[in-house]
Amino acid sequence: MPDQNRQEAPRRIHMRYRGHLGQARIFLVKMLRMFIYQKDWIVLPMATMIAGLVGFVVRDRFFYSMEGTLVSALALACVCIWNGCFNSIQVICRERDVIKREHRAGLHMSSYILAHMLYQALLCMIQTIITVYITWAVGVNYPAKGLFTPFYLPELCVSIFLITYAADMMSLWISAMCHTTTIAMTVMPMVLILQLVFSGGMMSLPAQLKPVTNLIICNHGLKLITAQADYNSQPLASVWNTLFSVRYDEFSITVKVGQVLDYLNNADDPAVEEIRKTGITDAELYLKDNADLEISFQEIAKEITGSQRVPKNVTIGDLAERLSADPDAEELREQPLTITFTPDQLIRMVGEDDARNYILDKTSEAAKKAEYDYTAENILRYWWIMICFVLVFAALAMITLEFIDKDKR
């Protein structure tokens, strides 16, 4: 009996760890030990420094304008991609020989990948908390209220985590394909550049390359963060800022009188309607310092009215209608009119606040994009896309490792 018990003991130990979950637990514990003793924790201070640097740069841009939000969202998405790639780019290829021996001894690759998914998920959660906290601490002005909950930051954490985790699983697959850490680290910069170029936030892409962006994590991550920052409700400030910076520069344009009349007869435009109401005397007074003005409003008005003095009630609209209806004024309509002006004159004509609001409203309306709408449908769709990336790359890593025995290295 004692001999029989000694023979059965090894078999009971072997049976204890034969299941998929048992193997996954063993490897998960192993990875946690490696996190401590092989200094895999180094990725956490790296994530802290990157988040601090990016947060310091974008804190005065994020949530303030369309351009600033787009650039900030791209920077934050790149932080997620960077963190995820560095988490797992070497974890499989550095122990490839060990995995090969374990696989021949009965290791289930599904268990091994499951252990990595659990470990990397924990690592990505910690990095997400670090990233959001550090960017908030350096001054990024995050909104208080979220779309699904009363708080914005937990919802942002979900987005940051999913983007980081998707990039992590992508690098896990790359690590499974690479035979050495040298190859993996050589491939990684190319992957990062591919993610950046095809993100859609840095440069516009040719139409034939647009379908490729659907396979890029950074592209969907950028759209997710931009939509969550409520991009479409913010002003497009670049046009106004550019106009304001050259407000005292002189510009000259030469047009035909007929072109001006056609513009002034467009009564459907509220801005034109205001000009039409301006009296001839007031218009002449405003434009009298313009040395390049070749046609005098007053002289034209005198010719049309047949009077040497212009009645005070004659407006630019009246003059435009009479000239357009007069068949004898064709020669006058073909005469060139050179106007020199500064943006400051145009701004003062309508008022600085009104001009600024008008330009911001019109340019913002033109720059809105449906994929950046801050709606529950949009956010949930991008979250689901990130989850699909995670599952697909994890499955590809598992399938790749199933052929590890054919490695002739």
ROFILUM-674310 format. One record per residue (C-alpha): residue number from 0; x, y, z; residue in one letter. Coordinates in nm, 2 decimals. Each point is the difference from the previous one (the first is absolute). Layout:
+-----+--------+--------+--------+---------+
! num !     xx !     yy !     zz ! residuo !
+-----+--------+--------+--------+---------+
! NUM !      X !      Y !      Z !       A !
...
+-----+--------+--------+--------+---------+
! end
This chain:
+-----+--------+--------+--------+---------+
! num !     xx !     yy !     zz ! residuo !
+-----+--------+--------+--------+---------+
!   0 !   0.00 !   0.00 !   0.00 !       M !
!   1 !   0.27 !   0.26 !   0.08 !       P !
!   2 !   0.17 !  -0.07 !  -0.34 !       D !
!   3 !  -0.33 !   0.04 !  -0.18 !       Q !
!   4 !  -0.06 !   0.33 !   0.17 !       N !
!   5 !   0.34 !   0.13 !  -0.10 !       R !
!   6 !  -0.06 !  -0.10 !  -0.36 !       Q !
!   7 !  -0.34 !   0.17 !  -0.02 !       E !
!   8 !   0.11 !   0.33 !   0.15 !       A !
!   9 !   0.18 !   0.13 !  -0.31 !       P !
!  10 !  -0.31 !  -0.09 !  -0.21 !       R !
!  11 !  -0.23 !   0.21 !   0.23 !       R !
!  12 !   0.23 !   0.30 !  -0.03 !       I !
!  13 !   0.01 !  -0.04 !  -0.38 !       H !
!  14 !  -0.38 !  -0.02 !  -0.02 !       M !
!  15 !  -0.04 !   0.30 !   0.22 !       R !
!  16 !   0.15 !   0.24 !  -0.26 !       Y !
!  17 !  -0.11 !  -0.17 !  -0.32 !       R !
!  18 !  -0.31 !   0.22 !  -0.06 !       G !
!  19 !   0.00 !   0.32 !  -0.21 !       H !
!  20 !  -0.08 !   0.22 !   0.30 !       L !
!  21 !   0.26 !  -0.17 !   0.22 !       G !
!  22 !   0.27 !   0.07 !  -0.26 !       Q !
!  23 !  -0.12 !   0.36 !  -0.05 !       A !
!  24 !   0.03 !   0.05 !   0.38 !       R !
!  25 !   0.35 !  -0.13 !   0.01 !       I !
!  26 !   0.12 !   0.23 !  -0.28 !       F !
!  27 !  -0.18 !   0.30 !   0.15 !       L !
!  28 !   0.18 !  -0.05 !   0.33 !       V !
!  29 !   0.33 !  -0.04 !  -0.20 !       K !
!  30 !  -0.07 !   0.33 !  -0.18 !       M !
!  31 !  -0.07 !   0.18 !   0.33 !       L !
!  32 !   0.34 !  -0.12 !   0.13 !       R !
!  33 !   0.17 !   0.12 !  -0.31 !       M !
!  34 !  -0.17 !   0.33 !   0.04 !       F !
!  35 !   0.18 !   0.04 !   0.33 !       I !
!  36 !   0.33 !  -0.19 !  -0.04 !       Y !
!  37 !   0.08 !   0.07 !  -0.37 !       Q !
!  38 !  -0.10 !   0.37 !   0.03 !       K !
!  39 !  -0.29 !  -0.02 !  -0.24 !       D !
!  40 !  -0.15 !   0.28 !   0.23 !       W !
!  41 !   0.23 !   0.24 !  -0.19 !       I !
!  42 !  -0.29 !   0.07 !  -0.24 !       V !
!  43 !  -0.19 !   0.18 !   0.28 !       L !
!  44 !   0.25 !   0.29 !   0.06 !       P !
!  45 !   0.03 !   0.02 !  -0.38 !       M !
!  46 !  -0.37 !   0.05 !  -0.03 !       A !
!  47 !   0.01 !   0.26 !   0.27 !       T !
!  48 !   0.26 !   0.21 !  -0.17 !       M !
!  49 !  -0.17 !  -0.03 !  -0.34 !       I !
!  50 !  -0.34 !   0.10 !   0.14 !       A !
!  51 !   0.16 !   0.30 !   0.19 !       G !
!  52 !   0.17 !   0.12 !  -0.31 !       L !
!  53 !  -0.30 !  -0.03 !  -0.23 !       V !
!  54 !  -0.23 !   0.14 !   0.26 !       G !
!  55 !   0.22 !   0.31 !   0.05 !       F !
!  56 !   0.00 !   0.07 !  -0.37 !       V !
!  57 !  -0.37 !  -0.04 !  -0.08 !       V !
!  58 !  -0.15 !   0.14 !   0.32 !       R !
!  59 !  -0.07 !   0.34 !  -0.16 !       D !
!  60 !  -0.14 !  -0.15 !  -0.32 !       R !
!  61 !  -0.22 !  -0.30 !   0.11 !       F !
!  62 !  -0.37 !   0.09 !   0.01 !       F !
!  63 !   0.05 !   0.36 !  -0.11 !       Y !
!  64 !  -0.02 !  -0.02 !  -0.38 !       S !
!  65 !  -0.04 !  -0.25 !  -0.28 !       M !
!  66 !   0.36 !   0.01 !  -0.11 !       E !
!  67 !   0.13 !  -0.02 !   0.36 !       G !
!  68 !  -0.23 !  -0.29 !   0.09 !       T !
!  69 !   0.10 !  -0.19 !  -0.32 !       L !
!  70 !   0.37 !   0.04 !   0.06 !       V !
!  71 !  -0.04 !  -0.09 !   0.37 !       S !
!  72 !  -0.21 !  -0.30 !  -0.07 !       A !
!  73 !   0.26 !  -0.13 !  -0.25 !       L !
!  74 !   0.28 !   0.05 !   0.27 !       A !
!  75 !  -0.20 !  -0.18 !   0.26 !       L !
!  76 !  -0.08 !  -0.29 !  -0.24 !       A !
!  77 !   0.37 !  -0.03 !  -0.08 !       C !
!  78 !   0.08 !  -0.02 !   0.37 !       V !
!  79 !  -0.24 !  -0.30 !   0.02 !       C !
!  80 !   0.15 !  -0.16 !  -0.31 !       I !
!  81 !   0.36 !   0.06 !   0.14 !       W !
!  82 !  -0.09 !  -0.15 !   0.34 !       N !
!  83 !  -0.17 !  -0.30 !  -0.14 !       G !
!  84 !   0.27 !  -0.08 !  -0.25 !       C !
!  85 !   0.28 !   0.01 !   0.26 !       F !
!  86 !  -0.20 !  -0.21 !   0.24 !       N !
!  87 !   0.01 !  -0.32 !  -0.20 !       S !
!  88 !   0.24 !   0.04 !  -0.30 !       I !
!  89 !   0.26 !  -0.23 !   0.16 !       Q !
!  90 !  -0.19 !  -0.22 !   0.24 !       V !
!  91 !  -0.04 !  -0.30 !  -0.23 !       I !
!  92 !   0.31 !   0.01 !  -0.22 !       C !
!  93 !   0.23 !   0.03 !   0.30 !       R !
!  94 !  -0.11 !  -0.34 !   0.13 !       E !
!  95 !  -0.07 !  -0.17 !  -0.32 !       R !
!  96 !   0.21 !  -0.30 !   0.08 !       D !
!  97 !  -0.17 !  -0.05 !   0.33 !       V !
!  98 !  -0.35 !   0.02 !  -0.16 !       I !
!  99 !   0.11 !  -0.25 !  -0.26 !       K !
! 100 !   0.10 !  -0.26 !   0.26 !       R !
! 101 !  -0.31 !   0.06 !   0.21 !       E !
! 102 !  -0.22 !  -0.04 !  -0.31 !       H !
! 103 !   0.16 !  -0.34 !  -0.08 !       R !
! 104 !  -0.06 !  -0.09 !   0.36 !       A !
! 105 !  -0.37 !   0.08 !  -0.02 !       G !
! 106 !  -0.04 !   0.37 !   0.03 !       L !
! 107 !  -0.33 !   0.13 !  -0.15 !       H !
! 108 !   0.07 !   0.32 !  -0.19 !       M !
! 109 !  -0.35 !   0.13 !   0.08 !       S !
! 110 !   0.10 !  -0.02 !   0.37 !       S !
! 111 !   0.32 !   0.18 !  -0.06 !       Y !
! 112 !  -0.16 !   0.28 !  -0.20 !       I !
! 113 !  -0.28 !   0.02 !   0.26 !       L !
! 114 !   0.26 !   0.05 !   0.27 !       A !
! 115 !   0.16 !   0.28 !  -0.21 !       H !
! 116 !  -0.34 !   0.16 !  -0.06 !       M !
! 117 !  -0.07 !   0.02 !   0.37 !       L !
! 118 !   0.34 !   0.12 !   0.09 !       Y !
! 119 !   0.01 !   0.26 !  -0.27 !       Q !
! 120 !  -0.35 !   0.12 !   0.08 !       A !
! 121 !   0.11 !   0.07 !   0.36 !       L !
! 122 !   0.31 !   0.18 !  -0.13 !       L !
! 123 !  -0.21 !   0.21 !  -0.24 !       C !
! 124 !  -0.24 !   0.09 !   0.28 !       M !
! 125 !   0.28 !   0.14 !   0.21 !       I !
! 126 !   0.14 !   0.19 !  -0.29 !       Q !
! 127 !  -0.34 !   0.14 !  -0.07 !       T !
! 128 !  -0.04 !   0.13 !   0.35 !       I !
! 129 !   0.35 !   0.15 !  -0.01 !       I !
! 130 !  -0.07 !   0.17 !  -0.34 !       T !
! 131 !  -0.33 !   0.16 !   0.09 !       V !
! 132 !   0.12 !   0.11 !   0.35 !       Y !
! 133 !   0.33 !   0.15 !  -0.12 !       I !
! 134 !  -0.16 !   0.19 !  -0.29 !       T !
! 135 !  -0.27 !   0.13 !   0.24 !       W !
! 136 !   0.27 !   0.10 !   0.25 !       A !
! 137 !   0.21 !   0.20 !  -0.25 !       V !
! 138 !  -0.30 !   0.21 !  -0.10 !       G !
! 139 !  -0.22 !  -0.17 !  -0.26 !       V !
! 140 !  -0.35 !   0.14 !   0.06 !       N !
! 141 !  -0.21 !  -0.31 !  -0.03 !       Y !
! 142 !  -0.38 !   0.05 !   0.01 !       P !
! 143 !  -0.19 !  -0.10 !   0.31 !       A !
! 144 !  -0.30 !  -0.18 !  -0.14 !       K !
! 145 !   0.01 !  -0.31 !  -0.22 !       G !
! 146 !  -0.23 !  -0.13 !  -0.26 !       L !
! 147 !  -0.11 !  -0.33 !   0.18 !       F !
! 148 !   0.08 !   0.10 !   0.36 !       T !
! 149 !   0.01 !   0.32 !   0.21 !       P !
! 150 !   0.38 !  -0.02 !  -0.03 !       F !
! 151 !   0.22 !   0.05 !  -0.31 !       Y !
! 152 !   0.33 !  -0.15 !   0.11 !       L !
! 153 !  -0.12 !  -0.36 !   0.05 !       P !
! 154 !  -0.14 !   0.00 !  -0.35 !       E !
! 155 !   0.33 !   0.14 !  -0.14 !       L !
! 156 !   0.19 !  -0.27 !   0.20 !       C !
! 157 !  -0.21 !  -0.27 !  -0.19 !       V !
! 158 !   0.11 !   0.15 !  -0.33 !       S !
! 159 !   0.37 !   0.04 !   0.10 !       I !
! 160 !   0.00 !  -0.36 !   0.13 !       F !
! 161 !  -0.15 !  -0.15 !  -0.31 !       L !
! 162 !   0.23 !   0.18 !  -0.24 !       I !
! 163 !   0.31 !  -0.10 !   0.21 !       T !
! 164 !  -0.12 !  -0.35 !   0.03 !       Y !
! 165 !  -0.07 !  -0.04 !  -0.37 !       A !
! 166 !   0.36 !   0.13 !  -0.08 !       A !
! 167 !   0.13 !  -0.24 !   0.27 !       D !
! 168 !  -0.17 !  -0.30 !  -0.17 !       M !
! 169 !   0.13 !   0.11 !  -0.34 !       M !
! 170 !   0.36 !   0.00 !   0.14 !       S !
! 171 !  -0.06 !  -0.33 !   0.16 !       L !
! 172 !  -0.08 !  -0.15 !  -0.34 !       W !
! 173 !   0.31 !   0.17 !  -0.14 !       I !
! 174 !   0.21 !  -0.15 !   0.28 !       S !
! 175 !  -0.15 !  -0.34 !  -0.08 !       A !
! 176 !   0.11 !   0.03 !  -0.36 !       M !
! 177 !   0.36 !   0.13 !   0.07 !       C !
! 178 !   0.26 !  -0.26 !   0.09 !       H !
! 179 !   0.23 !   0.24 !   0.19 !       T !
! 180 !  -0.04 !   0.32 !   0.20 !       T !
! 181 !   0.23 !   0.17 !  -0.25 !       T !
! 182 !  -0.25 !  -0.06 !  -0.29 !       I !
! 183 !  -0.29 !   0.11 !   0.22 !       A !
! 184 !   0.17 !   0.33 !   0.10 !       M !
! 185 !   0.09 !   0.06 !  -0.37 !       T !
! 186 !  -0.36 !  -0.05 !  -0.11 !       V !
! 187 !  -0.16 !   0.21 !   0.28 !       M !
! 188 !   0.11 !   0.35 !  -0.14 !       P !
! 189 !  -0.15 !  -0.09 !  -0.34 !       M !
! 190 !  -0.33 !  -0.10 !   0.17 !       V !
! 191 !  -0.01 !   0.33 !   0.20 !       L !
! 192 !   0.07 !   0.20 !  -0.31 !       I !
! 193 !  -0.28 !  -0.19 !  -0.18 !       L !
! 194 !  -0.24 !   0.08 !   0.28 !       Q !
! 195 !   0.09 !   0.37 !  -0.01 !       L !
! 196 !  -0.01 !   0.05 !  -0.37 !       V !
! 197 !  -0.33 !  -0.19 !  -0.05 !       F !
! 198 !  -0.16 !   0.15 !   0.31 !       S !
! 199 !  -0.17 !   0.27 !  -0.22 !       G !
! 200 !   0.09 !   0.27 !   0.25 !       G !
! 201 !   0.34 !   0.11 !  -0.13 !       M !
! 202 !  -0.06 !   0.02 !  -0.37 !       M !
! 203 !  -0.27 !  -0.05 !  -0.26 !       S !
! 204 !   0.03 !  -0.33 !  -0.18 !       L !
! 205 !  -0.07 !  -0.08 !  -0.37 !       P !
! 206 !  -0.34 !  -0.15 !  -0.06 !       A !
! 207 !   0.14 !  -0.34 !  -0.10 !       Q !
! 208 !   0.18 !  -0.03 !   0.34 !       L !
! 209 !  -0.31 !   0.09 !   0.21 !       K !
! 210 !  -0.12 !  -0.36 !   0.04 !       P !
! 211 !   0.34 !  -0.09 !   0.16 !       V !
! 212 !  -0.09 !   0.23 !   0.29 !       T !
! 213 !  -0.28 !  -0.24 !   0.11 !       N !
! 214 !   0.28 !  -0.24 !   0.10 !       L !
! 215 !   0.19 !   0.25 !   0.20 !       I !
! 216 !  -0.05 !   0.02 !   0.38 !       I !
! 217 !   0.12 !   0.36 !   0.03 !       C !
! 218 !  -0.26 !   0.11 !  -0.26 !       N !
! 219 !  -0.29 !  -0.13 !   0.20 !       H !
! 220 !   0.17 !   0.11 !   0.33 !       G !
! 221 !   0.03 !   0.35 !  -0.13 !       L !
! 222 !  -0.36 !   0.01 !  -0.10 !       K !
! 223 !  -0.11 !  -0.14 !   0.33 !       L !
! 224 !   0.19 !   0.26 !   0.21 !       I !
! 225 !  -0.09 !   0.29 !  -0.23 !       T !
! 226 !  -0.37 !  -0.10 !   0.01 !       A !
! 227 !   0.02 !  -0.03 !   0.38 !       Q !
! 228 !   0.15 !   0.35 !   0.02 !       A !
! 229 !  -0.31 !   0.13 !  -0.18 !       D !
! 230 !   0.20 !   0.13 !  -0.30 !       Y !
! 231 !  -0.31 !   0.11 !  -0.20 !       N !
! 232 !  -0.12 !   0.24 !   0.27 !       S !
! 233 !   0.33 !   0.20 !   0.00 !       Q !
! 234 !   0.11 !   0.30 !  -0.21 !       P !
! 235 !   0.24 !  -0.02 !  -0.29 !       L !
! 236 !   0.23 !   0.28 !   0.11 !       A !
! 237 !   0.28 !  -0.02 !  -0.26 !       S !
! 238 !  -0.18 !   0.21 !  -0.27 !       V !
! 239 !  -0.08 !   0.28 !   0.25 !       W !
! 240 !   0.35 !  -0.01 !   0.15 !       N !
! 241 !   0.15 !   0.03 !  -0.35 !       T !
! 242 !  -0.22 !   0.29 !  -0.10 !       L !
! 243 !   0.06 !   0.18 !   0.33 !       F !
! 244 !   0.38 !  -0.04 !  -0.04 !       S !
! 245 !  -0.01 !   0.19 !  -0.34 !       V !
! 246 !  -0.28 !   0.24 !   0.09 !       R !
! 247 !   0.22 !   0.31 !  -0.08 !       Y !
! 248 !   0.14 !  -0.13 !  -0.33 !       D !
! 249 !  -0.13 !   0.16 !  -0.32 !       E !
! 250 !  -0.16 !  -0.21 !  -0.27 !       F !
! 251 !  -0.11 !   0.12 !  -0.34 !       S !
! 252 !  -0.26 !  -0.16 !  -0.23 !       I !
! 253 !  -0.11 !   0.11 !  -0.35 !       T !
! 254 !  -0.36 !  -0.09 !  -0.10 !       V !
! 255 !  -0.25 !   0.12 !  -0.25 !       K !
! 256 !  -0.28 !   0.23 !   0.11 !       V !
! 257 !  -0.25 !  -0.26 !  -0.13 !       G !
! 258 !   0.14 !  -0.26 !   0.24 !       Q !
! 259 !  -0.04 !   0.23 !   0.29 !       V !
! 260 !  -0.36 !   0.07 !  -0.10 !       L !
! 261 !  -0.08 !  -0.37 !  -0.03 !       D !
! 262 !   0.13 !  -0.05 !   0.35 !       Y !
! 263 !  -0.19 !   0.30 !   0.14 !       L !
! 264 !  -0.33 !  -0.12 !  -0.17 !       N !
! 265 !   0.02 !  -0.33 !   0.20 !       N !
! 266 !  -0.25 !   0.11 !   0.26 !       A !
! 267 !  -0.02 !  -0.36 !   0.15 !       D !
! 268 !   0.33 !   0.04 !   0.17 !       D !
! 269 !  -0.04 !   0.18 !   0.34 !       P !
! 270 !   0.35 !   0.15 !  -0.03 !       A !
! 271 !  -0.08 !   0.15 !  -0.34 !       V !
! 272 !  -0.33 !   0.14 !   0.13 !       E !
! 273 !   0.19 !   0.20 !   0.26 !       E !
! 274 !   0.22 !   0.15 !  -0.27 !       I !
! 275 !  -0.30 !   0.08 !  -0.22 !       R !
! 276 !  -0.15 !   0.21 !   0.28 !       K !
! 277 !   0.32 !   0.22 !   0.02 !       T !
! 278 !  -0.05 !   0.35 !  -0.13 !       G !
! 279 !   0.20 !   0.12 !  -0.30 !       I !
! 280 !   0.15 !   0.29 !   0.20 !       T !
! 281 !   0.10 !  -0.23 !   0.28 !       D !
! 282 !   0.16 !  -0.25 !  -0.24 !       A !
! 283 !   0.20 !   0.28 !  -0.17 !       E !
! 284 !   0.11 !   0.13 !   0.33 !       L !
! 285 !   0.13 !  -0.34 !   0.10 !       Y !
! 286 !   0.18 !  -0.06 !  -0.33 !       L !
! 287 !   0.13 !   0.35 !  -0.06 !       K !
! 288 !   0.36 !  -0.08 !   0.12 !       D !
! 289 !   0.02 !  -0.28 !  -0.26 !       N !
! 290 !   0.24 !   0.13 !  -0.26 !       A !
! 291 !  -0.07 !  -0.29 !  -0.24 !       D !
! 292 !  -0.38 !   0.05 !  -0.01 !       L !
! 293 !  -0.06 !   0.09 !  -0.36 !       E !
! 294 !  -0.37 !   0.05 !   0.02 !       I !
! 295 !  -0.18 !   0.24 !   0.24 !       S !
! 296 !  -0.33 !  -0.12 !   0.14 !       F !
! 297 !  -0.11 !   0.36 !   0.01 !       Q !
! 298 !   0.09 !   0.07 !  -0.36 !       E !
! 299 !  -0.20 !  -0.30 !  -0.11 !       I !
! 300 !  -0.29 !   0.10 !   0.22 !       A !
! 301 !   0.00 !   0.35 !  -0.14 !       K !
! 302 !   0.00 !  -0.14 !  -0.36 !       E !
! 303 !  -0.29 !  -0.23 !   0.08 !       I !
! 304 !  -0.21 !   0.25 !   0.19 !       T !
! 305 !   0.08 !   0.29 !  -0.23 !       G !
! 306 !   0.08 !   0.22 !   0.30 !       S !
! 307 !   0.32 !   0.17 !   0.11 !       Q !
! 308 !  -0.07 !  -0.09 !   0.36 !       R !
! 309 !  -0.07 !  -0.35 !   0.12 !       V !
! 310 !  -0.31 !  -0.04 !   0.21 !       P !
! 311 !   0.07 !  -0.14 !   0.34 !       K !
! 312 !  -0.25 !  -0.27 !  -0.04 !       N !
! 313 !   0.18 !  -0.16 !  -0.30 !       V !
! 314 !   0.16 !  -0.33 !   0.11 !       T !
! 315 !   0.24 !  -0.23 !  -0.17 !       I !
! 316 !  -0.29 !  -0.24 !  -0.06 !       G !
! 317 !  -0.19 !   0.26 !  -0.19 !       D !
! 318 !   0.30 !   0.08 !  -0.21 !       L !
! 319 !   0.07 !  -0.37 !  -0.07 !       A !
! 320 !  -0.36 !  -0.06 !  -0.11 !       E !
! 321 !  -0.01 !   0.31 !  -0.23 !       R !
! 322 !   0.33 !  -0.09 !  -0.17 !       L !
! 323 !  -0.10 !  -0.36 !  -0.05 !       S !
! 324 !  -0.33 !   0.11 !  -0.16 !       A !
! 325 !   0.14 !   0.27 !  -0.22 !       D !
! 326 !   0.08 !  -0.13 !  -0.35 !       P !
! 327 !   0.22 !   0.30 !  -0.07 !       D !
! 328 !   0.24 !  -0.08 !   0.29 !       A !
! 329 !   0.16 !  -0.30 !  -0.17 !       E !
! 330 !   0.32 !   0.19 !  -0.06 !       E !
! 331 !   0.01 !   0.10 !   0.36 !       L !
! 332 !  -0.05 !  -0.36 !   0.11 !       R !
! 333 !   0.31 !  -0.11 !  -0.20 !       E !
! 334 !   0.22 !   0.26 !   0.16 !       Q !
! 335 !   0.27 !  -0.14 !   0.24 !       P !
! 336 !  -0.01 !   0.09 !   0.36 !       L !
! 337 !   0.31 !  -0.03 !   0.22 !       T !
! 338 !  -0.05 !  -0.01 !   0.37 !       I !
! 339 !   0.27 !   0.00 !   0.26 !       T !
! 340 !  -0.10 !  -0.10 !   0.35 !       F !
! 341 !   0.13 !  -0.15 !   0.32 !       T !
! 342 !  -0.17 !  -0.29 !   0.20 !       P !
! 343 !  -0.02 !   0.25 !   0.29 !       D !
! 344 !  -0.23 !   0.22 !  -0.21 !       Q !
! 345 !  -0.23 !  -0.29 !  -0.08 !       L !
! 346 !   0.00 !  -0.11 !   0.37 !       I !
! 347 !  -0.08 !   0.35 !   0.12 !       R !
! 348 !  -0.28 !   0.03 !  -0.27 !       M !
! 349 !  -0.20 !  -0.28 !   0.16 !       V !
! 350 !   0.15 !   0.02 !   0.35 !       G !
! 351 !   0.28 !  -0.22 !   0.14 !       E !
! 352 !  -0.22 !  -0.22 !   0.21 !       D !
! 353 !  -0.25 !  -0.06 !  -0.27 !       D !
! 354 !   0.27 !  -0.07 !  -0.26 !       A !
! 355 !   0.18 !  -0.24 !   0.23 !       R !
! 356 !  -0.33 !  -0.19 !   0.09 !       N !
! 357 !  -0.10 !  -0.01 !  -0.37 !       Y !
! 358 !   0.33 !  -0.14 !  -0.12 !       I !
! 359 !   0.03 !  -0.25 !   0.29 !       L !
! 360 !  -0.36 !  -0.12 !  -0.06 !       D !
! 361 !   0.03 !  -0.04 !  -0.37 !       K !
! 362 !   0.34 !  -0.17 !   0.00 !       T !
! 363 !  -0.09 !  -0.23 !   0.29 !       S !
! 364 !  -0.32 !  -0.11 !  -0.18 !       E !
! 365 !   0.20 !  -0.08 !  -0.31 !       A !
! 366 !   0.26 !  -0.20 !   0.20 !       A !
! 367 !  -0.24 !  -0.23 !   0.18 !       K !
! 368 !   0.03 !  -0.37 !  -0.06 !       K !
! 369 !  -0.25 !  -0.27 !   0.07 !       A !
! 370 !   0.26 !  -0.24 !   0.13 !       E !
! 371 !   0.09 !   0.25 !   0.28 !       Y !
! 372 !  -0.36 !   0.04 !   0.13 !       D !
! 373 !  -0.02 !  -0.03 !   0.37 !       Y !
! 374 !  -0.28 !  -0.26 !   0.01 !       T !
! 375 !  -0.05 !  -0.33 !   0.19 !       A !
! 376 !  -0.02 !  -0.18 !  -0.34 !       E !
! 377 !   0.33 !   0.13 !  -0.11 !       N !
! 378 !   0.19 !  -0.07 !   0.32 !       I !
! 379 !  -0.14 !  -0.35 !   0.04 !       L !
! 380 !   0.08 !  -0.08 !  -0.36 !       R !
! 381 !   0.37 !   0.10 !   0.05 !       Y !
! 382 !   0.02 !  -0.19 !   0.33 !       W !
! 383 !  -0.13 !  -0.31 !  -0.19 !       W !
! 384 !   0.26 !   0.04 !  -0.27 !       I !
! 385 !   0.28 !   0.01 !   0.26 !       M !
! 386 !  -0.14 !  -0.32 !   0.16 !       I !
! 387 !   0.00 !  -0.16 !  -0.34 !       C !
! 388 !   0.37 !   0.10 !  -0.06 !       F !
! 389 !   0.08 !  -0.16 !   0.34 !       V !
! 390 !  -0.17 !  -0.33 !  -0.08 !       L !
! 391 !   0.13 !  -0.02 !  -0.36 !       V !
! 392 !   0.37 !   0.06 !   0.10 !       F !
! 393 !  -0.02 !  -0.23 !   0.29 !       A !
! 394 !  -0.14 !  -0.28 !  -0.22 !       A !
! 395 !   0.27 !   0.07 !  -0.26 !       L !
! 396 !   0.27 !  -0.03 !   0.27 !       A !
! 397 !  -0.14 !  -0.33 !   0.11 !       M !
! 398 !  -0.02 !  -0.14 !  -0.35 !       I !
! 399 !   0.35 !   0.12 !  -0.07 !       T !
! 400 !   0.14 !  -0.18 !   0.31 !       L !
! 401 !  -0.18 !  -0.32 !  -0.10 !       E !
! 402 !   0.26 !  -0.04 !  -0.27 !       F !
! 403 !   0.30 !   0.07 !   0.23 !       I !
! 404 !   0.12 !  -0.36 !  -0.03 !       D !
! 405 !   0.07 !   0.05 !  -0.37 !       K !
! 406 !   0.25 !   0.27 !   0.10 !       D !
! 407 !   0.33 !  -0.13 !  -0.14 !       K !
! 408 !   0.21 !   0.24 !   0.20 !       R !
+-----+--------+--------+--------+---------+
! end
